[in-house]
Amino acid sequence: MNDKTTRHRHPLEEQALEARFALRLTARLSDAALEPGHDVAERLRFAREQALARARAARLVAATAPEIMVDGAGTASLGRGPSEGGRWFKLASLVPLAVLIAGLLAIQYWHTRTQIAAAADVDAALLADDVPPSAYTDPGFAEFLKSPPPPRD
């Protein structure tokens, strides 16, 4: 028997050989990836020219077709762009703003009315209660207002 066939290698030596083999293999694959063959380069050039021709045709169609507008809710509609809308488009774009302002004013009016009603209720309760006028200047009057009213018999 030959020494080369029966020789046992140390595990670290085997790992070193495997690592060297892996480095050679990756180097060859990297070299092949950097320089594609002539046929691959030709197919890539042809595909690039076709893609550019399709992009030119799409731009030409998009320039002549009506614009598709998408709103915030995800619905699409055909229409003209904002620059081509004219006076009615500008007026229609102000409608949501006017509705928002009207809503805010209504909320403010409602809030003010509820505050006035609450103050009127407190005033009515104070005037109907049996509290002498000197109690209003007392420092503990705020505590009196916070306490629950006594039960009526």
C-alpha positions in Angstrom: 0.0 0.0 0.0 1.1 3.5 -0.7 1.6 6.0 2.1 -0.3 8.7 0.3 -3.6 6.6 0.2 -3.4 5.4 3.8 -2.2 8.6 5.4 -4.7 10.2 7.8 -4.9 14.0 7.9 -5.3 16.0 11.0 -8.7 17.8 11.3 -7.1 21.3 11.2 -5.2 20.4 8.1 -8.5 19.2 6.4 -10.1 22.5 7.4 -7.2 24.5 5.9 -7.5 22.5 2.6 -11.3 23.1 2.5 -10.8 26.8 3.2 -8.2 27.1 0.5 -10.5 25.3 -2.0 -13.4 27.6 -1.0 -11.2 30.7 -1.6 -10.2 29.4 -5.1 -13.8 28.6 -6.0 -15.1 32.0 -4.9 -12.3 33.8 -6.7 -13.2 32.0 -10.0 -16.9 32.7 -9.5 -16.2 36.3 -8.9 -14.0 36.6 -12.0 -16.7 35.0 -14.1 -19.4 37.3 -12.7 -17.4 40.4 -13.4 -17.0 39.6 -17.1 -20.1 38.1 -18.7 -19.6 36.2 -21.9 -20.2 37.8 -25.3 -23.7 36.2 -25.8 -24.8 37.3 -22.3 -23.6 40.9 -22.9 -25.4 41.0 -26.2 -28.7 39.8 -24.7 -28.4 42.4 -22.0 -27.8 45.2 -24.5 -30.8 44.0 -26.6 -33.0 43.9 -23.5 -31.8 47.4 -22.4 -32.7 48.8 -25.8 -36.2 47.2 -25.7 -36.8 48.6 -22.2 -35.8 52.1 -23.3 -38.1 51.9 -26.3 -41.0 50.8 -24.1 -40.3 53.6 -21.7 -40.3 56.2 -24.5 -43.6 54.8 -25.8 -45.1 54.9 -22.3 -44.1 58.5 -21.9 -45.6 59.4 -25.2 -48.9 57.7 -24.2 -48.9 59.3 -20.8 -48.4 62.7 -22.3 -51.5 62.4 -24.5 -53.8 60.4 -22.1 -55.8 62.0 -19.3 -54.2 61.9 -16.0 -55.2 59.4 -13.3 -55.6 61.1 -10.0 -55.5 59.1 -6.7 -56.9 60.7 -3.6 -56.0 59.9 0.0 -58.7 57.2 0.4 -57.1 55.1 -2.4 -59.7 55.8 -5.1 -58.6 56.7 -8.6 -60.3 58.9 -11.1 -59.6 60.2 -14.6 -59.2 63.9 -14.7 -57.0 66.9 -15.5 -54.2 67.9 -13.3 -54.5 70.9 -10.9 -52.8 73.2 -13.3 -55.5 72.5 -16.0 -58.5 72.7 -13.6 -59.4 76.3 -14.1 -61.6 78.4 -11.9 -64.1 75.6 -10.9 -61.3 73.3 -9.7 -59.9 76.1 -7.5 -63.3 76.8 -6.1 -64.0 73.1 -5.4 -60.7 72.8 -3.6 -61.7 75.5 -1.2 -65.0 73.7 -0.2 -63.3 71.3 2.3 -61.5 74.2 3.9 -64.7 76.1 4.3 -66.5 73.1 5.8 -63.6 72.6 8.3 -63.7 76.2 9.4 -67.5 76.1 9.8 -67.1 72.9 11.9 -64.5 74.5 14.1 -66.7 77.6 14.6 -69.7 75.4 15.5 -67.6 73.4 18.0 -66.4 76.7 19.6 -70.0 78.0 19.8 -71.2 74.8 21.4 -68.3 74.8 23.9 -69.0 78.4 24.9 -72.7 77.7 25.3 -72.0 74.7 27.6 -69.6 76.8 29.7 -72.2 79.6 30.1 -74.9 77.0 31.0 -72.6 75.5 33.7 -71.9 78.9 35.1 -75.6 79.8 35.2 -76.3 76.5 37.0 -73.7 77.4 39.7 -75.1 80.9 40.0 -78.6 79.7 40.3 -77.6 77.2 43.0 -75.7 79.8 44.9 -78.6 82.3 44.8 -81.2 79.7 45.7 -79.1 78.4 48.7 -79.3 79.8 52.2 -75.8 81.3 52.3 -75.3 84.8 53.7 -73.5 87.3 51.5 -70.5 87.4 53.9 -69.8 83.7 53.2 -68.7 84.6 49.6 -65.6 86.5 51.0 -64.7 83.6 53.3 -61.4 81.8 52.3 -63.1 78.4 52.9 -65.9 79.2 50.5 -64.2 77.2 47.7 -64.3 74.2 49.9 -68.0 74.7 50.5 -68.6 74.8 46.8 -66.7 71.5 46.3 -68.6 69.7 49.1 -71.8 67.8 48.1 -75.1 69.5 49.0 -76.7 68.3 52.2 -79.7 66.0 51.8 -83.1 67.7 51.9 -85.8 66.3 54.1 
